[in-house]
Amino acid sequence: MNKEAKAQIDKALEGISSSEHKTFETSKDFYEYLKQQGVTVSFDDVKAVLLDMRKMSKQELDIEILDDIAGGAQVEINNTIKNNTKPVKVGPVVVIGM
């Protein structure tokens, strides 16, 4: 992973408050946002950082931690697959605050 690119991306993302939600449809959209924040690394470097981050290990959360994340709200966990004609691998769960 390009450490300079990762450092610039991290610095650019520090300005996003926890209540502000940013959604990017493509890596190009994310790159355009980063350029507006003053990031000077290339698009290929940003893609490489995103791919490396995707490969990082993930931690599965248990129900107690999910309850803490939801701020004490009731949490319901569902794996729902509807109208599917092809086999799928069930992965992430959907967390619904009740």
N, C-alpha and C positions, 0 to 999 in steps of 0.2 A: 504494500500500500504506500502511496506517495504521501509521506508525512506532512510535507508542506501544504499539499492540496487539502488533506484532512484537517489541518490546523486552520486554514482559511475558511473552510466550510463550517467548522465548529464555531469560529468567531462570528461568522455571518448569521448563524442560527441562534446565537446567544440573545439577539434582540427580539426574538419572538417570545411574547409573554405566554404564560401557561393557559390563559383564557382565550388566546388567539389561536384559531385553527387554520392551518395552511394545507391545502390539498393541491397536488401537482399530478396531472394526468400522465405526463411523460418525463423522462430525464431531461429532455430539451427544455420543458417548462421550468423545471427545477433549476437548470443551468441559467436560464434567463433571469430568474429571481435572484440567484447568487450574483450575477453580474450587476444587478441593480444595487446589491449590498456591498459592492466594491471588490468582489472576488476576482482575482486576475489569472487563475489557473485555466487551462484549456478544458474544452468540453470532454475530450478523451480522458483527462485526469479525473474529472468529476465522475464520469461513467465508471472508471476503474475503482474509485473509492466506494461508489454505491454497490458495485459487484462484490468488493471485498467485505463490505459491511453485511451484505446479504448472506455471505458464507459464515459469518461469525456464529458462534454457538448461541442457541436460544434456551431460555429457562422457562420451564412449564410452571405456572403458578397454581398453588392449591387454593381451595375455597376460602381459607382463612385470609390469605393475602388478597384475594379478590374482594373480600368484604372490606378490608382496609382501604383498598384502592377506590371502592365505590363510596367511601365516606360513611360507612355504617348502614348504607341502604341495603335493602334485600336484593340478593343477586340470584338470578336464575340462569343456568347454563343449558344451552340447546345446541345440538348438532342436527340441523334440519336440511334434508336434501329433497327437493320437490321436482317433479316433471323431468326426471333425468333418465335418458335412455342408454347412456354409456356408463361403464364402471368408474367410480371415483374413489380417491383416497381421502378419507375424512381427516382433516388436520385441525386448523384453528377452531376454537369455539366462539360462539357469539355470546357476549355478556350483556344482559338486559337489566337495567336498573328498574326496579318495580316501585 
